């Protein structure tokens, strides 16, 4: 057995880097002992906050103590190296797996005698077979698993690399690589889901939803949207959708139909671009669409972005007669101050606020009631999405919300079916 040690100095945190780690992998493969080890890539979660709270010197001390505790936990047969910042790679003996998982889940680390902080990690782990290994396969495996573990939607912050994860990664790469061709081939389609006024049960609006028809199959938005959200591709897709909506609106107006306001989703990535508002206006005005027929939806999870960027965009939309809405309210951590400061027009309450009609949920019912009241008091147009049953509909109305969207009324409809609902002007 080769005994690798980490060259570390407590204060400066001088730890061997990736070159040393790769050389250790090569040595273990050469002597035929790679199958005794697992590889791990991990990231200390929210460590920038610890640095901000404690100062960088104390942050370094905490990191060093966390790593010292890790080394003690997993024993002598390991290699720990730093990729940079709060990212690390580790070779560990397979017998230490349980100790490793337990430790990375989270530990209280003392700064001094009176103060401690909780440090945990997200990690990708690859339990290596005896044969067929090389440094590239191992690094790819732990990188893919670590990316999955760090994903905001991941329910498990320690992810093991396996064939299913490999296939998922390959699928994401494929989805990313065919994007430009799919745009060129007009494979992304607009589906419209009606919004209904509960006082007269008339359609008063619609949400434009993206559907991808690829190789004669419909790809779920839950599969491709998260992939495109990781790059600027989502911005191109958003503007493509807006343009398709404007083309439809222009045709309906020219045909003399009674059109309704259509809401279009906008990714948080647009907030980094100072030209987002002008790009929106350019597309809408290209088709001479009255601004009152367009609504821009920003999801609540966007609210963790720069406050000034959000406010500037929403103010700009309002100044140009375009409604702005907070979508999926209740799924994130938006501040009421953000709702107060920016001139939103619409608050869309997420379906998660709707109680399960099979059993009475007092807390959820109370939350729904008070969110509707807040929206009303702040002057928002309030709409609940995801309405599927008559009981949910009655509950919404009892709590004085009179706009709804969901399968109880209509699923998202292809343009040909939706436009049949748009009657002609008399």
ZAVOPA-986099 format. One record per residue: residue in three letters; x, z, y of N, C-alpha, C in turn. Coordinates in steps of 0.2 Angstrom, whole numbers, padded with zeros to 4 digits, always signed. Example, Ala and Ser with C-alpha at 12.3 -4.5 7.8 and 13.67 -1.06 7.14 Angstrom:
BEGIN
ALA+0066+0039-0028+0062+0039-0022+0066+0039-0016
SER+0064+0035-0011+0068+0036-0005+0064+0039+0000
//
This chain:
BEGIN
UNK+0004+0000-0006+0000+0000+0000+0004+0000+0006
UNK+0003-0004+0011+0006-0004+0017+0003+0001+0022
UNK+0007+0005+0025+0005+0010+0030+0006+0008+0037
UNK+0001+0005+0040+0002+0003+0047+0000+0009+0052
UNK+0003+0010+0057+0002+0015+0062+0001+0012+0068
UNK-0003+0015+0072-0005+0013+0079+0000+0016+0084
UNK+0003+0011+0088+0008+0014+0093+0004+0015+0099
UNK+0003+0022+0101-0002+0024+0106+0001+0029+0110
UNK+0000+0029+0117+0002+0034+0122-0004+0037+0125
UNK-0005+0043+0125-0012+0046+0127-0014+0043+0133
UNK-0010+0044+0138-0012+0043+0145-0013+0035+0147
UNK-0009+0031+0144-0009+0024+0146-0013+0020+0141
UNK-0015+0023+0135-0019+0020+0130-0015+0013+0128
UNK-0009+0013+0127-0005+0007+0124-0006+0006+0117
UNK-0011+0002+0115-0012+0001+0108-0011-0007+0106
UNK-0008-0007+0100-0006-0014+0098-0012-0019+0099
UNK-0011-0025+0101-0016-0030+0102-0017-0035+0096
UNK-0021-0040+0097-0023-0045+0092-0018-0048+0088
UNK-0012-0049+0091-0007-0052+0087-0004-0048+0081
UNK-0004-0041+0083-0002-0037+0078-0007-0036+0072
UNK-0014-0036+0074-0019-0036+0070-0019-0042+0065
UNK-0018-0048+0067-0018-0054+0063-0012-0054+0058
UNK-0006-0051+0061-0001-0051+0056-0002-0046+0051
UNK-0005-0041+0052-0007-0036+0047-0012-0039+0042
UNK-0016-0043+0044-0021-0047+0039-0017-0051+0035
UNK-0012-0055+0038-0008-0060+0034-0004-0056+0029
UNK-0001-0050+0030+0003-0046+0026-0001-0044+0020
UNK-0007-0041+0021-0012-0039+0016-0014-0044+0011
UNK-0015-0050+0014-0017-0056+0010-0011-0058+0005
UNK-0005-0058+0008+0001-0060+0005+0002-0055-0001
UNK+0001-0049-0001+0003-0044-0006-0004-0043-0011
UNK-0009-0046-0009-0015-0046-0013-0019-0040-0013
UNK-0019-0036-0007-0023-0030-0006-0028-0031-0001
UNK-0030-0037+0001-0035-0038+0007-0042-0036+0004
UNK-0043-0036-0002-0049-0034-0005-0051-0027-0005
UNK-0046-0023-0003-0047-0016-0003-0049-0013+0004
UNK-0049-0018+0009-0051-0017+0016-0057-0020+0018
UNK-0060-0017+0023-0065-0019+0028-0062-0021+0034
UNK-0065-0025+0038-0063-0027+0045-0069-0025+0050
UNK-0067-0023+0056-0073-0021+0060-0071-0023+0067
UNK-0075-0025+0071-0075-0026+0078-0080-0022+0082
UNK-0078-0018+0086-0083-0014+0089-0081-0013+0097
UNK-0087-0012+0100-0087-0011+0108-0090-0004+0109
UNK-0087-0001+0114-0089+0006+0116-0095+0005+0121
UNK-0101+0007+0119-0107+0005+0123-0107+0009+0130
UNK-0109+0005+0135-0110+0007+0142-0104+0011+0144
UNK-0098+0009+0142-0092+0013+0144-0090+0012+0152
UNK-0093+0007+0155-0091+0006+0162-0095+0012+0166
UNK-0101+0014+0163-0104+0019+0166-0100+0026+0166
UNK-0097+0027+0160-0093+0033+0159-0087+0033+0164
UNK-0084+0027+0165-0079+0026+0170-0081+0028+0177
UNK-0087+0025+0179-0090+0026+0185-0091+0034+0187
UNK-0094+0037+0182-0096+0044+0182-0090+0049+0182
UNK-0085+0047+0178-0079+0052+0177-0073+0050+0181
UNK-0072+0044+0183-0066+0041+0186-0062+0038+0181
UNK-0058+0033+0182-0055+0029+0177-0050+0033+0173
UNK-0046+0038+0176-0041+0042+0173-0045+0046+0167
UNK-0050+0049+0169-0054+0053+0164-0057+0049+0159
UNK-0060+0043+0161-0062+0038+0156-0057+0036+0151
UNK-0051+0035+0153-0046+0033+0148-0045+0039+0144
UNK-0045+0045+0146-0044+0051+0142-0050+0051+0137
UNK-0056+0050+0139-0061+0050+0134-0061+0045+0129
UNK-0059+0039+0131-0058+0033+0126-0052+0035+0121
UNK-0047+0038+0123-0041+0040+0119-0043+0045+0114
UNK-0047+0050+0116-0050+0055+0112-0055+0053+0107
UNK-0059+0048+0109-0064+0045+0104-0060+0041+0099
UNK-0055+0037+0101-0051+0034+0096-0047+0038+0091
UNK-0044+0044+0094-0040+0049+0090-0045+0052+0085
UNK-0051+0053+0087-0056+0056+0082-0058+0051+0077
UNK-0058+0045+0079-0060+0039+0074-0054+0039+0068
UNK-0048+0039+0071-0042+0038+0066-0042+0044+0061
UNK-0043+0050+0064-0044+0056+0059-0049+0056+0054
UNK-0055+0053+0056-0060+0052+0052-0059+0047+0046
UNK-0056+0042+0047-0055+0037+0042-0049+0037+0038
UNK-0044+0042+0040-0038+0042+0036-0032+0038+0038
UNK-0027+0038+0034-0021+0035+0036-0021+0027+0035
UNK-0025+0025+0030-0024+0018+0028-0029+0014+0033
UNK-0026+0012+0039-0030+0008+0044-0025+0005+0049
UNK-0028+0000+0053-0025-0003+0058-0030-0003+0064
UNK-0028+0000+0069-0033+0000+0075-0029-0004+0081
UNK-0033-0009+0084-0030-0013+0089-0035-0014+0094
UNK-0032-0015+0100-0036-0016+0106-0037-0024+0108
UNK-0043-0026+0109-0044-0033+0111-0043-0033+0119
UNK-0045-0028+0122-0045-0028+0130-0051-0024+0132
UNK-0051-0020+0137-0056-0016+0140-0059-0011+0135
UNK-0065-0011+0133-0068-0006+0128-0069-0010+0122
UNK-0066-0015+0120-0067-0019+0114-0061-0018+0109
UNK-0062-0017+0103-0057-0015+0098-0058-0019+0091
UNK-0053-0019+0087-0053-0022+0080-0050-0017+0076
UNK-0052-0016+0070-0050-0011+0065-0050-0014+0058
UNK-0044-0013+0054-0044-0013+0047-0045-0006+0044
UNK-0049-0005+0039-0050+0001+0036-0051+0001+0029
UNK-0049+0006+0025-0050+0006+0018-0057+0007+0017
UNK-0059+0003+0012-0067+0003+0010-0069+0010+0008
UNK-0065+0014+0006-0067+0021+0004-0069+0025+0010
UNK-0067+0022+0016-0069+0026+0023-0075+0023+0026
UNK-0079+0019+0023-0084+0015+0026-0089+0020+0029
UNK-0092+0025+0025-0097+0030+0027-0094+0034+0033
UNK-0088+0036+0033-0085+0040+0039-0085+0036+0045
UNK-0083+0029+0044-0083+0025+0050-0090+0024+0053
UNK-0095+0022+0049-0102+0021+0051-0104+0027+0055
UNK-0103+0033+0052-0106+0039+0055-0102+0040+0062
UNK-0096+0039+0062-0092+0041+0068-0094+0036+0074
UNK-0095+0030+0072-0097+0025+0078-0104+0026+0080
UNK-0108+0029+0076-0115+0030+0078-0115+0034+0085
UNK-0110+0038+0086-0110+0042+0092-0107+0049+0091
UNK-0103+0051+0096-0099+0058+0096-0099+0061+0103
UNK-0100+0067+0103-0098+0071+0110-0091+0071+0110
UNK-0088+0069+0116-0081+0069+0117-0080+0073+0124
UNK-0076+0078+0123-0075+0083+0128-0070+0080+0134
UNK-0072+0080+0140-0067+0078+0145-0063+0084+0147
UNK-0066+0090+0147-0062+0097+0148-0066+0102+0144
UNK-0065+0108+0146-0068+0114+0142-0076+0114+0143
UNK-0078+0112+0149-0085+0113+0152-0089+0106+0152
UNK-0086+0100+0151-0089+0094+0151-0088+0090+0145
UNK-0093+0087+0143-0092+0082+0137-0097+0076+0139
UNK-0095+0070+0136-0099+0064+0136-0101+0061+0129
UNK-0106+0058+0129-0108+0055+0122-0106+0048+0122
UNK-0101+0046+0117-0099+0040+0116-0101+0037+0109
UNK-0103+0031+0110-0105+0027+0104-0103+0020+0104
UNK-0104+0016+0099-0101+0009+0098-0106+0005+0095
UNK-0106-0002+0097-0109-0007+0093-0104-0010+0089
UNK-0105-0012+0083-0100-0014+0078-0102-0020+0073
UNK-0097-0024+0072-0098-0029+0067-0093-0028+0061
UNK-0096-0027+0055-0091-0026+0049-0091-0031+0044
UNK-0086-0032+0041-0085-0037+0036-0081-0034+0030
UNK-0085-0033+0024-0081-0030+0018-0078-0036+0015
UNK-0072-0036+0015-0068-0042+0012-0068-0043+0005
UNK-0069-0049+0002-0068-0050-0005-0060-0051-0006
UNK-0059-0051-0013-0051-0051-0015-0048-0058-0013
UNK-0052-0063-0014-0049-0070-0013-0053-0074-0008
UNK-0049-0079-0006-0052-0084-0002-0052-0082+0006
UNK-0048-0077+0007-0048-0075+0014-0042-0078+0018
UNK-0043-0079+0025-0038-0080+0029-0040-0077+0036
UNK-0035-0076+0041-0036-0073+0047-0042-0076+0051
UNK-0043-0082+0050-0048-0085+0054-0055-0084+0052
UNK-0056-0084+0045-0062-0082+0042-0064-0075+0044
UNK-0059-0070+0043-0061-0063+0045-0062-0062+0052
UNK-0059-0065+0057-0060-0064+0064-0067-0067+0065
UNK-0069-0073+0063-0075-0076+0064-0081-0072+0061
UNK-0080-0069+0055-0085-0065+0052-0086-0058+0057
UNK-0081-0055+0059-0082-0049+0062-0085-0050+0070
UNK-0083-0056+0072-0085-0058+0079-0093-0060+0079
UNK-0095-0063+0074-0102-0065+0073-0106-0059+0072
UNK-0104-0054+0068-0107-0048+0066-0108-0044+0073
UNK-0102-0043+0076-0102-0039+0082-0106-0042+0088
UNK-0107-0049+0088-0111-0052+0093-0118-0050+0092
UNK-0120-0050+0085-0127-0048+0083-0128-0041+0085
UNK-0123-0036+0083-0124-0029+0085-0125-0028+0092
UNK-0122-0032+0096-0122-0030+0103-0128-0033+0107
UNK-0132-0038+0103-0138-0041+0106-0143-0035+0108
UNK-0145-0036+0114-0150-0031+0117-0156-0030+0112
UNK-0158-0035+0108-0164-0035+0104-0162-0032+0097
UNK-0156-0031+0096-0154-0028+0089-0157-0021+0089
UNK-0159-0020+0083-0162-0013+0081-0157-0009+0078
UNK-0151-0012+0076-0146-0008+0072-0139-0010+0076
UNK-0136-0005+0078-0130-0006+0082-0124-0007+0078
UNK-0124-0007+0071-0119-0008+0066-0122-0013+0062
UNK-0119-0019+0062-0121-0025+0058-0116-0027+0053
UNK-0118-0028+0047-0113-0031+0042-0114-0039+0041
UNK-0108-0042+0041-0108-0049+0040-0110-0051+0033
UNK-0115-0055+0032-0117-0058+0026-0119-0065+0027
UNK-0121-0068+0021-0123-0075+0022-0129-0077+0026
UNK-0133-0072+0026-0139-0073+0031-0137-0073+0038
UNK-0132-0069+0040-0130-0069+0047-0126-0075+0048
UNK-0122-0077+0043-0118-0084+0044-0123-0089+0045
UNK-0129-0090+0042-0133-0095+0043-0137-0095+0049
UNK-0138-0088+0052-0141-0087+0058-0136-0090+0064
UNK-0130-0088+0063-0125-0090+0068-0125-0098+0068
UNK-0124-0101+0062-0124-0108+0062-0130-0112+0065
UNK-0136-0109+0064-0142-0111+0067-0142-0111+0074
UNK-0139-0105+0077-0139-0105+0084-0134-0110+0087
UNK-0129-0111+0084-0124-0116+0086-0127-0123+0086
UNK-0131-0124+0081-0135-0131+0081-0140-0131+0086
UNK-0144-0126+0088-0149-0126+0093-0145-0128+0100
UNK-0140-0124+0101-0136-0125+0107-0133-0132+0108
UNK-0131-0135+0102-0127-0141+0102-0132-0147+0103
UNK-0138-0147+0101-0143-0152+0102-0147-0152+0108
UNK-0146-0147+0112-0150-0146+0118-0151-0152+0123
UNK-0145-0155+0124-0145-0161+0129-0149-0167+0126
UNK-0148-0168+0120-0151-0173+0116-0159-0172+0116
UNK-0160-0166+0115-0168-0164+0115-0171-0165+0121
UNK-0167-0163+0127-0170-0164+0134-0171-0172+0135
UNK-0166-0176+0133-0166-0183+0134-0172-0186+0130
UNK-0173-0184+0124-0178-0186+0120-0185-0184+0121
UNK-0185-0179+0126-0192-0176+0128-0195-0172+0123
UNK-0191-0169+0119-0194-0165+0113-0197-0158+0115
UNK-0196-0156+0121-0199-0150+0124-0206-0152+0127
UNK-0211-0148+0125-0218-0150+0127-0221-0144+0130
UNK-0225-0146+0135-0229-0140+0139-0235-0139+0135
UNK-0236-0133+0134-0243-0131+0131-0246-0126+0136
UNK-0252-0126+0137-0255-0122+0143-0260-0117+0140
UNK-0259-0111+0142-0264-0106+0139-0268-0103+0145
UNK-0275-0104+0144-0279-0103+0150-0279-0095+0152
UNK-0280-0094+0158-0282-0087+0161-0289-0087+0163
UNK-0292-0081+0161-0300-0081+0162-0302-0076+0167
UNK-0306-0077+0171-0309-0072+0176-0315-0069+0172
UNK-0315-0062+0171-0319-0059+0167-0326-0057+0170
UNK-0327-0059+0176-0333-0058+0180-0338-0064+0178
UNK-0335-0070+0178-0339-0076+0177-0337-0080+0170
UNK-0331-0078+0167-0329-0081+0161-0327-0088+0162
UNK-0325-0090+0169-0322-0096+0170-0315-0096+0170
UNK-0312-0102+0168-0304-0102+0168-0302-0103+0176
UNK-0298-0098+0178-0295-0098+0185-0288-0100+0185
UNK-0284-0101+0179-0277-0102+0180-0275-0103+0173
UNK-0268-0105+0172-0265-0106+0165-0258-0104+0166
UNK-0255-0103+0160-0248-0102+0160-0245-0108+0156
UNK-0240-0111+0158-0236-0116+0155-0231-0113+0150
UNK-0232-0115+0144-0227-0112+0139-0223-0118+0135
UNK-0217-0116+0134-0213-0121+0131-0213-0121+0123
UNK-0214-0127+0120-0214-0128+0113-0209-0134+0112
UNK-0205-0133+0106-0200-0138+0105-0202-0142+0098
UNK-0203-0148+0098-0205-0152+0093-0198-0156+0091
UNK-0195-0154+0085-0189-0156+0083-0189-0159+0076
UNK-0187-0165+0075-0188-0168+0068-0194-0167+0065
UNK-0200-0168+0069-0207-0167+0067-0209-0160+0065
UNK-0205-0155+0067-0207-0148+0066-0207-0144+0073
UNK-0211-0140+0073-0211-0135+0079-0207-0129+0078
UNK-0202-0129+0083-0197-0123+0083-0200-0118+0087
UNK-0200-0112+0084-0203-0106+0087-0199-0104+0094
UNK-0202-0103+0099-0199-0101+0105-0194-0095+0104
UNK-0196-0090+0100-0192-0085+0098-0185-0086+0095
UNK-0185-0093+0093-0179-0095+0090-0174-0098+0095
UNK-0177-0102+0099-0173-0106+0104-0172-0103+0111
UNK-0177-0100+0113-0176-0097+0120-0170-0092+0120
UNK-0170-0087+0116-0164-0083+0116-0157-0086+0116
UNK-0157-0092+0113-0150-0095+0112-0149-0098+0119
UNK-0154-0101+0122-0153-0105+0129-0152-0100+0134
UNK-0155-0094+0133-0154-0088+0138-0147-0086+0139
UNK-0143-0088+0134-0136-0086+0134-0131-0090+0138
UNK-0134-0096+0141-0130-0101+0144-0135-0104+0150
UNK-0132-0108+0154-0136-0111+0159-0141-0116+0156
UNK-0141-0117+0150-0146-0122+0147-0153-0120+0149
UNK-0154-0113+0149-0161-0111+0151-0163-0113+0157
UNK-0158-0113+0162-0160-0115+0169-0162-0123+0169
UNK-0159-0127+0165-0161-0134+0165-0167-0134+0162
UNK-0169-0130+0156-0175-0131+0153-0181-0128+0157
UNK-0180-0123+0161-0185-0121+0166-0187-0126+0171
UNK-0182-0129+0174-0183-0135+0179-0186-0141+0175
UNK-0185-0142+0169-0188-0147+0166-0195-0146+0165
UNK-0197-0140+0163-0204-0138+0162-0208-0138+0168
UNK-0204-0136+0174-0208-0136+0180-0209-0143+0182
UNK-0205-0148+0181-0206-0155+0182-0212-0158+0178
UNK-0212-0156+0172-0217-0158+0168-0224-0156+0170
UNK-0224-0149+0172-0231-0146+0175-0233-0150+0181
UNK-0228-0152+0185-0229-0155+0192-0232-0162+0190
UNK-0229-0165+0185-0232-0172+0183-0239-0172+0181
UNK-0240-0167+0177-0247-0166+0174-0252-0164+0180
UNK-0250-0160+0185-0254-0158+0190-0255-0164+0195
UNK-0250-0168+0196-0251-0174+0200-0256-0179+0197
UNK-0256-0180+0190-0260-0184+0187-0267-0182+0187
UNK-0268-0175+0186-0275-0172+0186-0278-0173+0193
UNK-0274-0172+0198-0276-0172+0205-0278-0179+0207
UNK-0274-0184+0205-0276-0191+0206-0282-0193+0202
UNK-0284-0190+0196-0290-0192+0193-0296-0188+0195
UNK-0295-0184+0200-0300-0180+0203-0303-0174+0199
UNK-0299-0171+0195-0300-0165+0191-0300-0159+0196
UNK-0304-0154+0194-0303-0147+0197-0297-0144+0194
UNK-0292-0144+0197-0286-0141+0194-0286-0133+0195
UNK-0282-0130+0192-0281-0123+0192-0273-0121+0194
UNK-0272-0115+0196-0265-0113+0197-0261-0112+0190
UNK-0256-0115+0190-0252-0115+0184-0245-0111+0185
UNK-0244-0106+0181-0238-0102+0181-0233-0104+0177
UNK-0227-0104+0179-0221-0107+0176-0215-0101+0175
UNK-0213-0100+0169-0208-0095+0169-0201-0097+0171
UNK-0197-0092+0174-0191-0093+0177-0186-0088+0174
UNK-0180-0090+0171-0176-0085+0168-0172-0081+0174
UNK-0169-0075+0172-0165-0071+0176-0159-0075+0178
UNK-0157-0080+0174-0150-0083+0176-0151-0087+0183
UNK-0157-0089+0185-0158-0092+0191-0156-0088+0197
UNK-0156-0082+0196-0155-0077+0202-0148-0078+0204
UNK-0143-0080+0200-0136-0081+0202-0135-0087+0206
UNK-0140-0091+0207-0139-0098+0210-0143-0097+0217
UNK-0139-0098+0223-0142-0098+0229-0147-0103+0231
UNK-0147-0109+0227-0151-0114+0228-0157-0115+0224
UNK-0159-0109+0220-0164-0109+0216-0171-0111+0220
UNK-0172-0107+0225-0178-0109+0229-0179-0116+0231
UNK-0173-0119+0234-0173-0126+0236-0174-0130+0230
UNK-0172-0129+0224-0173-0133+0219-0180-0133+0216
UNK-0183-0127+0217-0190-0127+0215-0194-0131+0220
UNK-0193-0130+0226-0197-0134+0231-0196-0141+0231
UNK-0190-0143+0229-0188-0150+0228-0192-0153+0223
UNK-0193-0150+0217-0197-0153+0212-0204-0153+0213
UNK-0207-0148+0216-0214-0147+0218-0216-0153+0223
UNK-0212-0153+0228-0213-0158+0233-0212-0165+0231
UNK-0208-0166+0226-0206-0173+0224-0213-0176+0221
UNK-0217-0172+0219-0224-0174+0216-0230-0173+0221
UNK-0228-0170+0227-0233-0169+0232-0238-0164+0229
UNK-0236-0159+0226-0241-0154+0223-0242-0149+0229
UNK-0248-0147+0231-0250-0142+0235-0247-0135+0232
UNK-0244-0132+0236-0240-0126+0233-0245-0120+0230
UNK-0251-0120+0232-0256-0115+0230-0257-0116+0222
UNK-0255-0122+0220-0256-0123+0212-0250-0121+0208
UNK-0245-0118+0211-0239-0116+0207-0238-0108+0208
UNK-0237-0105+0202-0235-0098+0202-0228-0098+0198
UNK-0224-0094+0200-0218-0093+0197-0218-0086+0194
UNK-0216-0086+0187-0216-0079+0184-0209-0077+0182
UNK-0208-0071+0184-0201-0068+0183-0203-0062+0178
UNK-0200-0061+0172-0201-0056+0168-0198-0049+0170
UNK-0201-0044+0168-0199-0037+0171-0192-0036+0169
UNK-0189-0038+0164-0182-0037+0162-0178-0040+0167
UNK-0180-0045+0171-0176-0048+0177-0175-0043+0182
UNK-0179-0037+0182-0178-0033+0188-0172-0029+0188
UNK-0168-0029+0182-0161-0026+0182-0156-0030+0185
UNK-0158-0036+0188-0153-0040+0192-0153-0037+0199
UNK-0149-0041+0203-0147-0039+0210-0154-0039+0214
UNK-0155-0033+0217-0161-0032+0221-0162-0037+0226
UNK-0157-0038+0230-0157-0043+0235-0159-0050+0233
UNK-0156-0052+0227-0157-0059+0225-0165-0060+0223
UNK-0168-0055+0220-0175-0055+0218-0179-0055+0224
UNK-0178-0051+0229-0182-0050+0235-0181-0057+0239
UNK-0175-0059+0239-0175-0065+0243-0179-0071+0240
UNK-0178-0072+0233-0182-0077+0230-0190-0076+0231
UNK-0192-0070+0230-0199-0069+0230-0202-0070+0237
UNK-0198-0067+0242-0200-0069+0249-0200-0076+0251
UNK-0195-0080+0248-0195-0087+0250-0200-0090+0247
UNK-0202-0088+0241-0208-0092+0237-0215-0090+0241
UNK-0216-0084+0244-0222-0082+0247-0222-0086+0254
UNK-0216-0087+0257-0216-0090+0264-0218-0097+0263
UNK-0217-0100+0257-0219-0107+0256-0225-0108+0252
UNK-0229-0102+0252-0236-0103+0249-0236-0103+0241
UNK-0231-0101+0238-0230-0101+0231-0231-0093+0228
UNK-0235-0092+0224-0236-0085+0221-0231-0084+0216
UNK-0229-0077+0216-0224-0074+0212-0227-0069+0208
UNK-0226-0069+0201-0229-0064+0197-0223-0060+0193
UNK-0225-0054+0192-0221-0050+0187-0224-0050+0180
UNK-0220-0054+0176-0222-0055+0169-0220-0049+0164
UNK-0224-0048+0159-0222-0043+0154-0221-0036+0156
UNK-0225-0035+0161-0224-0028+0164-0226-0023+0159
UNK-0221-0018+0159-0221-0013+0154-0216-0013+0148
UNK-0213-0019+0148-0208-0020+0143-0201-0018+0145
UNK-0200-0017+0151-0193-0016+0154-0193-0009+0158
UNK-0189-0009+0163-0188-0003+0167-0188-0004+0174
UNK-0193-0008+0176-0193-0010+0183-0195-0004+0187
UNK-0192-0004+0193-0194+0002+0198-0200+0000+0202
UNK-0204+0005+0204-0209+0004+0208-0207+0002+0215
UNK-0201+0004+0217-0199+0002+0223-0198-0006+0223
UNK-0196-0009+0218-0195-0016+0218-0202-0019+0219
UNK-0207-0016+0215-0214-0019+0216-0216-0018+0223
UNK-0214-0013+0227-0216-0012+0233-0213-0016+0238
UNK-0206-0017+0237-0202-0021+0242-0203-0028+0242
UNK-0204-0031+0237-0205-0038+0236-0212-0040+0236
UNK-0214-0046+0240-0221-0048+0241-0224-0051+0234
UNK-0224-0048+0229-0227-0051+0223-0235-0052+0224
UNK-0238-0056+0220-0245-0057+0221-0248-0055+0214
UNK-0245-0056+0209-0248-0055+0202-0244-0050+0198
UNK-0247-0046+0194-0244-0041+0190-0247-0043+0183
UNK-0243-0045+0178-0246-0047+0171-0244-0041+0167
UNK-0249-0037+0164-0248-0032+0160-0246-0034+0153
UNK-0241-0032+0150-0239-0034+0143-0244-0031+0138
UNK-0245-0035+0133-0249-0034+0127-0248-0027+0124
UNK-0242-0025+0124-0240-0018+0121-0244-0012+0124
UNK-0247-0013+0130-0251-0008+0133-0258-0008+0130
UNK-0260-0013+0127-0267-0014+0124-0267-0009+0118
UNK-0272-0004+0117-0272+0000+0111-0274-0004+0105
UNK-0272-0002+0100-0274-0004+0093-0282-0002+0092
UNK-0286-0007+0092-0293-0006+0092-0295-0003+0085
UNK-0291-0003+0080-0293+0001+0074-0293+0008+0074
UNK-0289+0011+0079-0289+0018+0080-0288+0019+0087
UNK-0291+0025+0090-0290+0027+0097-0284+0030+0098
UNK-0280+0027+0103-0274+0029+0106-0274+0032+0113
UNK-0275+0038+0114-0277+0041+0120-0271+0040+0125
UNK-0265+0040+0123-0259+0039+0128-0259+0032+0130
UNK-0259+0028+0125-0259+0021+0127-0265+0019+0132
UNK-0271+0021+0130-0276+0020+0134-0275+0022+0141
UNK-0273+0028+0142-0271+0031+0148-0266+0027+0152
UNK-0261+0025+0149-0256+0021+0152-0259+0015+0155
UNK-0263+0011+0151-0266+0005+0153-0270+0006+0159
UNK-0274+0012+0159-0279+0013+0165-0275+0014+0171
UNK-0269+0018+0171-0265+0020+0177-0261+0014+0179
UNK-0259+0009+0175-0255+0004+0177-0260-0001+0181
UNK-0266-0002+0178-0271-0006+0181-0273-0003+0188
UNK-0273+0003+0189-0275+0007+0195-0269+0006+0200
UNK-0263+0006+0198-0257+0005+0202-0257-0002+0205
UNK-0258-0007+0200-0259-0014+0202-0264-0015+0208
UNK-0270-0012+0207-0275-0013+0211-0274-0010+0218
UNK-0271-0004+0218-0269+0000+0224-0264-0004+0228
UNK-0259-0007+0225-0254-0011+0228-0256-0018+0230
UNK-0262-0019+0229-0265-0026+0231-0263-0032+0227
UNK-0261-0031+0220-0259-0036+0216-0265-0039+0213
UNK-0265-0045+0211-0269-0048+0206-0267-0046+0199
UNK-0271-0043+0195-0269-0040+0189-0272-0044+0183
UNK-0268-0045+0178-0270-0049+0173-0267-0046+0166
UNK-0271-0045+0161-0268-0042+0155-0267-0048+0150
UNK-0261-0049+0147-0260-0054+0142-0261-0051+0135
UNK-0262-0056+0130-0262-0054+0123-0268-0051+0121
UNK-0274-0053+0125-0280-0050+0123-0283-0054+0117
UNK-0285-0051+0111-0287-0054+0105-0293-0052+0102
UNK-0296-0046+0105-0303-0044+0102-0308-0043+0107
UNK-0314-0042+0105-0319-0040+0110-0318-0033+0113
UNK-0316-0029+0108-0315-0022+0110-0310-0021+0115
UNK-0304-0025+0115-0299-0025+0120-0302-0028+0127
UNK-0306-0033+0126-0309-0036+0132-0313-0031+0136
UNK-0317-0027+0132-0322-0022+0135-0318-0017+0138
UNK-0312-0015+0135-0308-0009+0138-0305-0011+0144
UNK-0303-0017+0145-0300-0020+0151-0305-0020+0157
UNK-0311-0022+0155-0316-0022+0160-0318-0015+0162
UNK-0318-0010+0158-0320-0003+0159-0315+0000+0164
UNK-0309-0003+0164-0304+0000+0168-0302-0005+0174
UNK-0307-0009+0176-0307-0013+0182-0302-0018+0182
UNK-0300-0021+0177-0296-0027+0177-0300-0033+0175
UNK-0300-0038+0179-0305-0044+0178-0302-0050+0177
UNK-0295-0050+0175-0292-0056+0173-0288-0055+0166
UNK-0289-0060+0161-0286-0059+0155-0283-0066+0152
UNK-0279-0065+0147-0276-0071+0144-0274-0069+0137
UNK-0276-0073+0132-0275-0072+0125-0279-0076+0120
UNK-0278-0075+0114-0281-0079+0109-0288-0078+0108
UNK-0291-0072+0111-0298-0071+0111-0302-0077+0115
UNK-0298-0080+0120-0301-0085+0123-0298-0092+0121
UNK-0292-0092+0121-0288-0099+0119-0281-0097+0117
UNK-0279-0101+0112-0271-0101+0110-0268-0106+0116
UNK-0262-0106+0116-0258-0111+0120-0260-0118+0118
UNK-0262-0122+0122-0265-0129+0120-0261-0135+0122
UNK-0260-0140+0118-0256-0146+0121-0260-0149+0126
UNK-0256-0153+0130-0259-0155+0137-0266-0159+0136
UNK-0266-0163+0130-0272-0167+0129-0278-0163+0128
UNK-0278-0157+0125-0283-0152+0124-0285-0148+0130
UNK-0280-0146+0134-0281-0142+0140-0284-0146+0145
UNK-0282-0152+0146-0285-0156+0152-0292-0157+0151
UNK-0295-0157+0145-0302-0158+0144-0306-0152+0147
UNK-0303-0147+0148-0306-0141+0151-0307-0142+0159
UNK-0303-0146+0161-0303-0147+0169-0308-0152+0171
UNK-0314-0150+0173-0319-0154+0175-0318-0158+0181
UNK-0321-0164+0182-0320-0168+0188-0324-0165+0194
UNK-0321-0166+0199-0324-0165+0206-0331-0169+0206
UNK-0336-0165+0209-0342-0169+0210-0342-0173+0216
//
